[in-house]
Amino acid sequence: MLDELDSAIVRLLQEDARQTNRDIARKVGIAPSTCLERIRLLRERGVIRGYHADIDLASLNRGVRALVTAQVRPLSRAVIDSFQRSIAQLPEVLSVYVTAGSDDFLLEVTTPDIDALHAFLADRLALRREIVGFRTSIVFRHVRKTTLEPLA
């Protein structure tokens, strides 16, 4: 769990990770050395896992986004781990989620256009032996929270 001070530091870093330590310390009302130590401990505890740039997908020729659910067989840890590892390496795949329920995986895929998405599905996904079925949903809009608060 995070105390109020750690939560405030994390919130500020989520809003802008390029802020200086001195600016963050001033905003939360602590000494810069205390702030630096708090951030170091947050990284050590795994609360802060990294700092990333938010890049516009269209500027990388990834204008089409789709969510693809897939079922694999035989359903074993070896098949799940192997599929997860190999599918995550494909350049079109942004995220791989292992799920429960009727689908085993949810893939977030981006391509330049619909034809490239069709080629990915037909030439990369459909030819895999472990996949017994998949469904695709095109994403028209995507809204993502960039600042998260701890839940009670």
Disulfide bonds with the S-S distance in Angstrom:
none
